[in-house]
Amino acid sequence: MTDVTCSNCQTPNRAGAKYCASCGLNLLELAVTQPTAPPAPTTLVLDDATLRRHAAGQQTLQLPETRLPDISPRPLPPSGNGTPTTPLTLPVAPEPLPEGALLADRYIIGRQLEGPPGVFIYQAEDTGDAPYGVACLIKDSADEAALAGELTAWRRLAPGDGLRPPYDAFRLTLRGGGGARAFVVGALGRPVEALEWPVEPAAALNGAATLARGLAAVHAAGLAFGALDGRIQSDGAHFLADFAGLGPGSSAAYEADVRALAGLAYRMLTGLPEATPGVTTPPADRLAGLMSGRATMNAADLATLLSSRANSLRRPESVDLRVGRRTDVGQLRELNEDSLLTLDLVWNNKSVSRPLGLFVVADGMGGHEGGEVASGLLVRAVAQHAASELLPRTTAAGGEPLDFGAWLSAAIQAGNVEVFERSEKAGTDMGTTVVAALVAGQEAYVAHVGDSRAYRINDAGIEQITIDHSLVESLVASNQITREEARHHPQSNVIYRTIGDKRQVTVDLDQVTLAPGDSLLLCSDGLSGMLTDDQLLQLVATAASPQAACDALIAAANRAGGEDNITAIVVRAEALD
């Protein structure tokens, strides 16, 4: 029998030996190598010429190489949902990774999803920074060319309005000549085709506009799908295409993408899979023209068309805002660590009344001299920014128009820095969540970090605008647990993004239109955690005023147990005669 040479130290071992006599390597398994000096990552610039060469088979796109330490049995942290993890040994042949495996010391592999030949797709849990939430999607292949589309998206696209491209990519090299496996990590969504048709007109138009803005960002990067049908996905607020078919853009590919998206918007609006004579719901006629090729339009203009029509459905000439607010310590806490801010103004110009409102709910964490300090610092920072910048700029004559969403995000960032620096100086782990709304006219710009929430309530029902930065919300979004199961989940208090945790924080931003009769509810989890959505809807919809709604909400949460501090702000839009 032939001796076996150790691939790690080159020591000859007797045939059949399980472990190397010199270094102890398991000779029956493949493991990941770790050189003494890891190579610098390969930088790959994907320009149009490179992409064309790749498409023609003249060049192979290569990922930066990551070499990890030997993976051997060792204690590993459990996943967030209690699934045990197992040490990962990458197989020689293309085989799926086992559920519960820890990949790259960060991703916990969940269930395998259906994928094309040669590509494994997993639902996974991101234990690291998790820019899109804990739940994520991982594509895995021994053939890097099979991931070319995702790799291109990762290199060329940045997260933005309507767009969430892949956010991580790496290659693991195997010992013993076993080759390599490439991985691309992105957001977890679901096909838009899974929606029920038709969708309420304003929701259909706004949703399709969001997808169009995401597609416009793809086209602006010089990329296109050319066959977008079936690749459109969403997490409810962003464009999450299956990027497998992404490649260099061309006029024909751009037009094909827009035709496909116009067809989806038409179906969302009308419930009909094809353009049908006699359907006059605006802008169905324009969409039908795009679908047939009789008309052309770029993705950005399509987004503008859809948004403007959505706004026209809901916009009177002028509205007024009525506001209620209340905070309560609850039944079990000794200290109220919540803070709130309401700023309600109206100015008149040329006989048009335009409201401006700034509303903030902050839920502090860290106990006495911790949570209450953090929430207070955040609210004060936002108020100071309003006094120094928001009010002067919005009331100035002939000044530059203010980007309300960007301003709100910047104000929260400033508050985050104050909380972070105070926490470092005091040596505490103080922090806070925040949900804030800046209402200008009928447009509400909603920003949040953590699990404080914003809802829109009207005759059509209740809509949760924000998505919690929490473990259970990620599990709900990925269909691993139901909304009701989330309410009683043992890890319902696990939040992965808060104010004050890092010097820089990612602030999620949404924009909604408030029609007359719509109410905007901002609240801490002391309210949303005690009452169901149906209860919130009933109490707000039947209240005589926003203040009466806040009083009723606080009372109901206390009757349900009042397990945390409770804060609510209700803003109601009313038409002016």
C-alpha positions as CSV (number, residue, x, y, z in Angstrom):
1,M,0.0,0.0,0.0
2,T,1.2,3.5,-0.8
3,D,2.1,6.0,1.9
4,V,-0.1,9.1,2.3
5,T,1.7,12.5,2.2
6,C,0.2,15.2,4.4
7,S,-0.9,18.1,2.3
8,N,-0.1,20.5,5.3
9,C,3.4,19.6,6.3
10,Q,4.4,17.1,3.5
11,T,5.2,14.4,6.1
12,P,4.8,10.8,4.7
13,N,2.3,8.7,6.7
14,R,1.5,5.0,6.5
15,A,-1.3,4.0,4.3
16,G,-4.7,4.1,6.1
17,A,-3.5,6.6,8.7
18,K,-6.3,8.9,9.9
19,Y,-4.2,11.7,11.4
20,C,-0.8,13.0,10.3
21,A,2.0,11.8,12.7
22,S,3.7,15.2,12.6
23,C,1.0,17.9,12.5
24,G,-2.2,16.0,13.4
25,L,-4.1,16.9,10.3
26,N,-7.2,14.7,9.7
27,L,-6.1,13.0,6.5
28,L,-9.6,11.7,5.7
29,E,-11.2,15.2,5.5
30,L,-10.6,18.3,3.5
31,A,-10.3,21.5,5.4
32,V,-9.7,25.1,4.6
33,T,-6.1,26.4,4.4
34,Q,-4.6,29.3,6.3
35,P,-1.3,30.5,5.0
36,T,1.1,32.2,7.4
37,A,0.6,35.5,5.6
38,P,-2.8,35.7,3.9
39,P,-2.7,37.1,0.4
40,A,-4.1,40.5,-0.3
41,P,-7.6,40.4,-1.9
42,T,-7.7,40.5,-5.6
43,T,-9.2,43.7,-6.9
44,L,-11.4,43.3,-9.9
45,V,-12.7,46.2,-11.8
46,L,-15.7,45.2,-13.8
47,D,-16.0,47.6,-16.7
48,D,-18.1,47.1,-19.8
49,A,-15.2,45.7,-21.8
50,T,-14.5,43.1,-19.1
51,L,-18.2,42.1,-19.0
52,R,-18.3,41.7,-22.8
53,R,-15.2,39.5,-22.7
54,H,-16.8,37.4,-20.0
55,A,-20.0,37.0,-22.0
56,A,-18.0,35.9,-25.0
57,G,-16.1,33.3,-23.0
58,Q,-12.8,35.2,-23.3
59,Q,-12.4,36.0,-19.6
60,T,-13.3,34.4,-16.3
61,L,-14.5,36.7,-13.5
62,Q,-12.7,35.9,-10.3
63,L,-13.7,36.6,-6.7
64,P,-11.3,37.9,-4.0
65,E,-9.9,34.9,-2.3
66,T,-10.5,34.3,1.4
67,R,-8.5,31.7,3.2
68,L,-9.8,30.7,6.6
69,P,-8.3,28.7,9.5
70,D,-8.6,25.0,9.7
71,I,-12.1,24.1,10.8
72,S,-12.0,21.6,13.6
73,P,-14.6,20.6,16.2
74,R,-15.0,23.5,18.6
75,P,-17.8,25.2,20.6
76,L,-19.9,27.3,18.3
77,P,-22.6,29.8,19.2
78,P,-26.1,28.7,18.6
79,S,-28.2,30.3,15.9
80,G,-30.6,33.0,16.9
81,N,-33.6,30.6,16.6
82,G,-31.9,27.9,18.7
83,T,-30.8,25.7,15.8
84,P,-27.5,24.0,16.8
85,T,-24.5,24.8,14.6
86,T,-21.9,22.3,13.4
87,P,-18.3,22.7,12.3
88,L,-18.1,23.1,8.6
89,T,-16.0,20.9,6.4
90,L,-16.4,21.7,2.7
91,P,-17.0,18.6,0.6
92,V,-14.8,17.7,-2.4
93,A,-17.7,17.2,-4.8
94,P,-20.4,19.8,-5.2
95,E,-22.8,19.0,-2.4
96,P,-25.0,21.3,-0.4
97,L,-23.8,22.5,3.0
98,P,-25.6,21.0,6.0
99,E,-28.2,22.9,7.9
100,G,-26.7,24.5,11.0
101,A,-23.2,24.8,9.5
102,L,-21.2,28.0,10.3
103,L,-19.8,29.5,7.1
104,A,-16.9,32.0,7.2
105,D,-17.3,32.4,10.9
106,R,-20.4,34.5,10.3
107,Y,-23.3,32.8,8.4
108,I,-25.4,30.0,9.9
109,I,-26.8,27.9,7.1
110,G,-30.5,27.3,7.2
111,R,-32.8,25.3,4.9
112,Q,-31.8,24.8,1.2
113,L,-34.0,26.5,-1.4
114,E,-34.6,25.4,-5.0
115,G,-31.8,26.6,-7.3
116,P,-30.5,26.0,-10.9
117,P,-28.1,23.2,-11.7
118,G,-24.7,23.7,-10.1
119,V,-25.9,26.4,-7.7
120,F,-27.0,25.8,-4.1
121,I,-29.2,28.4,-2.5
122,Y,-29.6,28.7,1.2
123,Q,-31.7,30.7,3.6
124,A,-29.2,31.7,6.3
125,E,-28.7,33.8,9.4
126,D,-26.1,36.6,9.4
127,T,-24.5,36.9,12.8
128,G,-22.3,39.9,11.7
129,D,-23.3,43.4,10.7
130,A,-26.4,42.2,8.8
131,P,-27.0,45.3,6.8
132,Y,-30.4,44.0,5.5
133,G,-31.5,42.2,8.6
134,V,-30.5,38.9,10.2
135,A,-32.1,36.7,7.6
136,C,-30.2,36.5,4.3
137,L,-29.8,34.5,1.1
138,I,-26.6,32.7,0.2
139,K,-25.7,31.3,-3.3
140,D,-23.0,28.7,-3.4
141,S,-21.2,27.2,-6.4
142,A,-18.0,25.5,-7.4
143,D,-18.4,27.3,-10.8
144,E,-17.8,31.0,-10.3
145,A,-19.2,31.7,-13.7
146,A,-22.6,30.5,-12.5
147,L,-22.5,33.5,-10.0
148,A,-21.4,36.0,-12.5
149,G,-24.6,38.0,-12.3
150,E,-24.6,38.3,-8.6
151,L,-20.9,39.1,-8.6
152,T,-21.5,41.9,-11.1
153,A,-24.2,43.3,-8.9
154,W,-22.0,43.1,-5.8
155,R,-19.2,45.0,-7.6
156,R,-21.3,47.6,-9.5
157,L,-24.4,48.4,-7.4
158,A,-24.9,50.1,-4.1
159,P,-27.9,49.9,-1.8
160,G,-30.3,52.8,-2.4
161,D,-33.9,53.7,-3.0
162,G,-35.6,50.6,-4.1
163,L,-32.4,48.5,-4.4
164,R,-30.7,45.9,-2.3
165,P,-27.9,44.2,-4.2
166,P,-25.7,41.4,-2.8
167,Y,-23.5,42.7,0.1
168,D,-20.8,40.0,0.5
169,A,-18.9,37.6,-1.7
170,F,-15.9,35.4,-1.1
171,R,-14.2,32.2,-2.2
172,L,-13.0,29.4,0.1
173,T,-10.0,27.3,-1.2
174,L,-9.8,23.7,-0.2
175,R,-6.8,21.6,0.8
176,G,-5.6,18.7,-1.2
177,G,-6.4,20.0,-4.7
178,G,-10.1,20.0,-4.0
179,G,-10.7,23.3,-5.8
180,A,-12.8,26.2,-4.4
181,R,-16.4,27.2,-3.6
182,A,-17.7,30.7,-4.3
183,F,-20.4,32.4,-2.2
184,V,-22.5,35.5,-2.7
185,V,-24.7,36.8,0.1
186,G,-27.7,39.1,-0.4
187,A,-31.1,40.0,1.0
188,L,-33.9,37.5,1.4
189,G,-37.1,38.4,-0.5
190,R,-39.9,36.7,-2.3
191,P,-41.1,36.8,-5.9
192,V,-43.4,39.7,-6.6
193,E,-45.4,37.2,-8.7
194,A,-46.5,35.7,-5.4
195,L,-48.7,38.7,-4.7
196,E,-52.4,38.5,-4.8
197,W,-53.9,40.5,-7.7
198,P,-55.0,43.2,-8.1
199,V,-53.5,45.4,-5.4
200,E,-55.2,48.5,-4.0
201,P,-54.4,51.2,-6.6
202,A,-52.3,53.6,-4.5
203,A,-50.3,50.6,-3.0
204,A,-49.9,49.1,-6.5
205,L,-48.6,52.3,-8.0
206,N,-46.3,53.1,-5.1
207,G,-45.0,49.5,-5.0
208,A,-44.3,49.4,-8.7
209,A,-42.7,52.8,-8.5
210,T,-40.3,51.5,-5.9
211,L,-39.4,48.6,-8.2
212,A,-38.9,51.0,-11.1
213,R,-36.5,53.1,-9.1
214,G,-34.5,50.0,-8.3
215,L,-34.4,49.0,-11.9
216,A,-33.3,52.6,-12.8
217,A,-30.3,52.3,-10.5
218,V,-29.4,49.0,-12.2
219,H,-29.6,50.7,-15.7
220,A,-27.7,53.7,-14.5
221,A,-24.8,51.4,-13.6
222,G,-24.7,50.3,-17.3
223,L,-26.3,46.9,-16.5
224,A,-29.5,45.2,-17.5
225,F,-31.3,41.9,-17.3
226,G,-32.9,41.7,-20.8
227,A,-35.2,39.0,-19.5
228,L,-36.5,40.4,-16.2
229,D,-39.7,38.3,-16.1
230,G,-39.7,36.0,-13.1
231,R,-36.6,37.6,-11.6
232,I,-38.4,40.5,-9.8
233,Q,-38.4,40.0,-6.0
234,S,-39.2,42.3,-3.1
235,D,-39.0,42.4,0.7
236,G,-41.9,44.7,0.7
237,A,-39.9,47.9,0.2
238,H,-37.0,47.2,-2.1
239,F,-36.1,45.8,-5.5
240,L,-34.4,42.4,-5.0
241,A,-34.0,40.9,-8.4
242,D,-32.5,37.5,-9.0
243,F,-29.3,38.9,-10.4
244,A,-28.3,35.6,-12.2
245,G,-29.1,37.1,-15.6
246,L,-27.5,40.5,-15.0
247,G,-25.1,41.6,-17.7
248,P,-23.9,44.6,-19.8
249,G,-26.7,47.0,-20.7
250,S,-27.8,47.9,-24.2
251,S,-30.8,49.8,-25.6
252,A,-32.6,46.6,-26.4
253,A,-32.0,45.1,-23.0
254,Y,-33.1,48.3,-21.2
255,E,-36.3,48.4,-23.2
256,A,-37.0,44.7,-22.5
257,D,-36.6,45.3,-18.8
258,V,-39.0,48.2,-18.8
259,R,-41.5,46.3,-20.8
260,A,-41.4,43.5,-18.3
261,L,-41.8,45.8,-15.3
262,A,-44.6,47.7,-17.0
263,G,-46.4,44.4,-17.4
264,L,-46.0,43.6,-13.7
265,A,-47.3,47.1,-12.8
266,Y,-50.3,46.6,-15.1
267,R,-51.1,43.3,-13.4
268,M,-50.7,44.8,-9.9
269,L,-53.1,47.6,-10.9
270,T,-55.7,45.7,-12.9
271,G,-55.3,42.0,-11.9
272,L,-55.0,41.2,-15.6
273,P,-52.0,39.3,-17.0
274,E,-52.2,41.0,-20.4
275,A,-53.2,44.3,-21.8
276,T,-57.0,44.3,-22.2
277,P,-59.1,46.6,-24.4
278,G,-61.5,48.8,-22.4
279,V,-59.3,49.0,-19.2
280,T,-59.0,52.7,-18.6
281,T,-57.6,52.8,-15.0
282,P,-54.9,55.4,-15.2
283,P,-52.1,54.9,-16.1
284,A,-53.1,51.5,-17.4
285,D,-53.2,52.8,-21.0
286,R,-49.6,54.1,-20.7
287,L,-48.5,50.8,-19.3
288,A,-50.2,48.8,-22.0
289,G,-48.3,50.9,-24.6
290,L,-45.0,50.1,-22.9
291,M,-45.9,46.4,-22.7
292,S,-46.6,46.2,-26.5
293,G,-43.6,48.3,-27.5
294,R,-45.8,51.0,-29.0
295,A,-44.3,53.4,-26.5
296,T,-40.9,53.6,-24.9
297,M,-39.8,55.0,-21.6
298,N,-36.7,54.6,-19.4
299,A,-37.0,53.1,-15.9
300,A,-36.6,56.4,-14.1
301,D,-39.4,58.0,-16.1
302,L,-41.6,55.0,-15.4
303,A,-41.0,55.5,-11.7
304,T,-41.9,59.1,-12.0
305,L,-45.1,58.3,-13.9
306,L,-46.2,55.7,-11.3
307,S,-45.4,57.9,-8.3
308,S,-47.1,61.0,-9.7
309,R,-50.3,59.0,-10.4
310,A,-50.2,57.5,-6.9
311,N,-49.9,61.0,-5.4
312,S,-52.7,62.3,-7.6
313,L,-55.1,59.7,-6.2
314,R,-54.5,60.9,-2.7
315,R,-53.7,64.6,-2.8
316,P,-56.2,67.4,-2.2
317,E,-55.1,71.0,-2.5
318,S,-54.3,71.4,1.2
319,V,-54.5,69.4,4.5
320,D,-54.1,70.1,8.2
321,L,-52.5,68.0,10.8
322,R,-54.0,67.1,14.2
323,V,-51.6,65.6,16.8
324,G,-51.9,63.6,20.0
325,R,-49.1,62.3,22.2
326,R,-48.7,60.5,25.5
327,T,-46.1,58.5,27.3
328,D,-46.5,56.2,30.4
329,V,-44.2,54.2,32.6
330,G,-46.3,51.1,32.3
331,Q,-47.2,48.6,35.1
332,L,-43.8,46.9,35.8
333,R,-41.1,49.5,35.4
334,E,-40.0,52.1,38.0
335,L,-38.5,54.5,35.4
336,N,-39.8,55.8,32.1
337,E,-36.8,55.6,29.7
338,D,-38.9,56.7,26.7
339,S,-38.6,60.2,25.3
340,L,-40.7,62.0,22.7
341,L,-40.8,65.1,20.6
342,T,-43.6,66.8,18.7
343,L,-43.2,69.9,16.6
344,D,-46.4,70.9,14.9
345,L,-46.4,74.0,12.6
346,V,-48.5,75.5,9.8
347,W,-47.5,78.3,7.5
348,N,-49.7,80.0,4.9
349,N,-48.4,81.3,1.6
350,K,-50.5,82.5,-1.3
351,S,-53.6,81.3,0.3
352,V,-52.3,77.7,0.6
353,S,-51.9,76.3,4.0
354,R,-49.0,73.8,4.4
355,P,-48.3,71.9,7.6
356,L,-44.9,70.9,8.8
357,G,-44.6,68.4,11.6
358,L,-41.6,66.7,13.3
359,F,-42.4,63.7,15.6
360,V,-39.9,61.5,17.4
361,V,-40.3,58.5,19.7
362,A,-37.1,57.1,21.4
363,D,-37.1,54.0,23.6
364,G,-34.0,54.1,25.8
365,M,-32.1,51.0,27.0
366,G,-29.6,50.8,29.8
367,G,-31.6,51.6,33.0
368,H,-31.3,54.6,35.2
369,E,-28.7,57.1,33.9
370,G,-28.5,55.0,30.8
371,G,-31.7,54.5,28.7
372,E,-33.3,57.7,29.8
373,V,-30.1,59.6,29.1
374,A,-29.7,58.0,25.6
375,S,-33.3,58.7,24.5
376,G,-33.1,62.2,25.8
377,L,-29.8,62.9,24.0
378,L,-31.3,61.6,20.8
379,V,-34.5,63.7,21.0
380,R,-32.5,66.8,22.0
381,A,-30.1,66.4,19.0
382,V,-33.0,66.2,16.6
383,A,-34.7,69.2,18.2
384,Q,-31.5,71.2,17.9
385,H,-31.1,70.3,14.3
386,A,-34.7,71.4,13.7
387,A,-34.1,74.8,15.3
388,S,-30.8,75.4,13.5
389,E,-31.5,74.1,10.1
390,L,-35.0,72.7,9.4
391,L,-37.1,75.7,10.3
392,P,-34.8,78.4,8.8
393,R,-34.5,76.5,5.5
394,T,-38.1,75.5,5.1
395,T,-39.4,79.1,5.8
396,A,-36.8,81.0,3.8
397,A,-37.8,82.7,0.6
398,G,-36.1,81.6,-2.5
399,G,-33.7,79.1,-0.8
400,E,-32.7,75.7,-2.0
401,P,-35.4,73.1,-1.5
402,L,-34.7,70.9,1.5
403,D,-34.4,67.1,1.0
404,F,-36.5,66.2,4.0
405,G,-35.6,62.5,4.1
406,A,-31.8,63.3,4.0
407,W,-32.2,65.9,6.7
408,L,-34.1,63.5,9.0
409,S,-31.5,60.8,8.5
410,A,-28.7,63.3,9.2
411,A,-30.4,64.6,12.4
412,I,-30.7,61.0,13.7
413,Q,-27.0,60.4,12.8
414,A,-26.0,63.4,14.8
415,G,-28.0,62.1,17.8
416,N,-26.3,58.7,17.4
417,V,-22.9,60.3,17.7
418,E,-23.9,62.0,20.9
419,V,-25.2,58.8,22.4
420,F,-22.2,56.8,21.3
421,E,-19.7,59.3,22.7
422,R,-21.6,59.7,26.0
423,S,-21.7,55.9,26.3
424,E,-17.9,55.5,25.7
425,K,-17.1,58.3,28.2
426,A,-19.4,56.8,30.9
427,G,-18.3,53.2,30.2
428,T,-21.9,52.1,29.9
429,D,-23.9,50.2,27.3
430,M,-26.7,52.9,27.0
431,G,-28.6,53.0,23.8
432,T,-32.0,53.8,22.3
433,T,-34.3,52.9,19.5
434,V,-36.0,55.6,17.5
435,V,-38.8,56.2,15.1
436,A,-39.3,59.6,13.6
437,A,-41.5,61.2,11.1
438,L,-41.1,64.5,9.2
439,V,-44.5,65.5,7.6
440,A,-44.4,68.2,5.0
441,G,-47.7,68.7,3.4
442,Q,-49.1,65.3,2.7
443,E,-45.7,63.6,2.5
444,A,-44.4,61.8,5.5
445,Y,-40.7,60.9,5.7
446,V,-40.3,58.1,8.3
447,A,-36.9,57.1,9.7
448,H,-36.2,54.4,12.2
449,V,-33.5,52.4,14.0
450,G,-34.4,49.4,16.2
451,D,-37.9,48.1,17.0
452,S,-40.0,51.3,17.6
453,R,-42.6,51.4,14.9
454,A,-44.6,53.5,12.5
455,Y,-48.0,52.6,11.2
456,R,-50.4,54.2,8.7
457,I,-54.1,53.7,9.6
458,N,-57.1,54.5,7.4
459,D,-60.4,53.1,6.1
460,A,-58.4,50.4,4.2
461,G,-56.9,49.1,7.5
462,I,-53.5,49.3,9.2
463,E,-50.1,49.2,7.4
464,Q,-46.8,48.7,9.3
465,I,-44.4,51.1,7.6
466,T,-41.2,50.2,9.4
467,I,-39.6,46.8,9.6
468,D,-38.0,46.1,13.1
469,H,-34.3,45.6,13.3
470,S,-34.8,42.5,15.4
471,L,-34.3,38.8,15.2
472,V,-38.0,37.8,15.2
473,E,-38.9,40.3,12.5
474,S,-36.2,38.8,10.3
475,L,-37.7,35.3,11.0
476,V,-41.2,36.6,10.1
477,A,-39.9,38.3,6.9
478,S,-38.3,35.0,5.8
479,N,-41.5,33.0,6.6
480,Q,-39.8,31.0,9.3
481,I,-42.3,32.0,12.0
482,T,-45.8,33.7,11.9
483,R,-46.6,37.2,13.1
484,E,-48.4,35.6,16.1
485,E,-45.5,33.4,16.9
486,A,-43.2,36.4,16.9
487,R,-45.3,38.1,19.6
488,H,-44.5,35.2,22.0
489,H,-41.0,34.3,20.8
490,P,-38.4,33.8,23.6
491,Q,-35.9,36.1,21.8
492,S,-38.4,38.8,20.9
493,N,-36.2,41.4,22.7
494,V,-33.1,40.7,20.5
495,I,-32.3,43.8,18.5
496,Y,-29.4,43.9,16.0
497,R,-29.4,47.7,15.3
498,T,-29.7,50.5,17.9
499,I,-28.7,54.2,18.4
500,G,-25.4,54.5,20.2
501,D,-24.0,51.1,19.5
502,K,-21.6,52.3,16.8
503,R,-20.3,55.8,15.8
504,Q,-22.2,55.4,12.5
505,V,-25.6,53.8,12.2
506,T,-27.7,52.9,9.2
507,V,-31.0,54.7,9.3
508,D,-33.9,53.1,7.4
509,L,-36.0,55.7,5.5
510,D,-39.5,55.4,4.1
511,Q,-41.8,57.9,2.4
512,V,-45.6,57.6,2.5
513,T,-48.4,59.9,1.4
514,L,-51.1,60.8,4.0
515,A,-54.5,61.3,2.4
516,P,-57.3,63.1,4.4
517,G,-58.5,60.7,7.1
518,D,-55.1,58.9,7.3
519,S,-53.5,58.6,10.7
520,L,-49.8,58.0,11.4
521,L,-49.0,56.1,14.6
522,L,-45.5,56.3,16.0
523,C,-44.9,54.1,19.1
524,S,-42.4,52.3,21.3
525,D,-42.5,48.5,21.5
526,G,-44.2,48.9,24.9
527,L,-47.3,49.5,22.8
528,S,-46.8,47.3,19.7
529,G,-45.7,44.4,21.9
530,M,-48.8,44.5,24.1
531,L,-51.5,45.1,21.4
532,T,-52.2,43.4,18.1
533,D,-52.5,45.3,14.8
534,D,-56.3,44.8,14.9
535,Q,-56.4,46.4,18.4
536,L,-54.3,49.3,17.3
537,L,-56.5,49.8,14.2
538,Q,-59.7,49.7,16.2
539,L,-58.5,52.1,18.9
540,V,-57.2,54.7,16.5
541,A,-60.0,54.5,13.9
542,T,-62.8,54.9,16.5
543,A,-61.2,57.7,18.6
544,A,-62.7,61.1,18.4
545,S,-59.3,62.8,18.2
546,P,-55.6,61.9,18.0
547,Q,-55.2,62.7,21.7
548,A,-58.2,60.5,22.5
549,A,-56.5,57.8,20.5
550,C,-53.3,58.1,22.4
551,D,-55.1,58.0,25.7
552,A,-57.0,54.8,24.7
553,L,-53.9,53.1,23.4
554,I,-51.9,53.7,26.6
555,A,-54.9,52.5,28.7
556,A,-55.3,49.3,26.6
557,A,-51.5,48.5,26.8
558,N,-51.6,48.9,30.6
559,R,-54.7,46.6,30.8
560,A,-52.8,44.0,28.8
561,G,-50.0,44.0,31.3
562,G,-48.0,47.2,30.6
563,E,-44.7,45.2,30.7
564,D,-42.6,48.1,29.3
565,N,-42.7,51.9,29.0
566,I,-45.4,52.9,26.6
567,T,-45.3,55.9,24.2
568,A,-47.5,56.9,21.3
569,I,-47.9,59.8,18.9
570,V,-50.9,59.9,16.6
571,V,-50.9,62.3,13.6
572,R,-54.1,62.6,11.6
573,A,-54.3,64.4,8.2
574,E,-57.5,66.3,7.6
575,A,-58.7,68.1,4.5
576,L,-59.2,71.8,4.6
577,D,-62.3,73.2,3.0
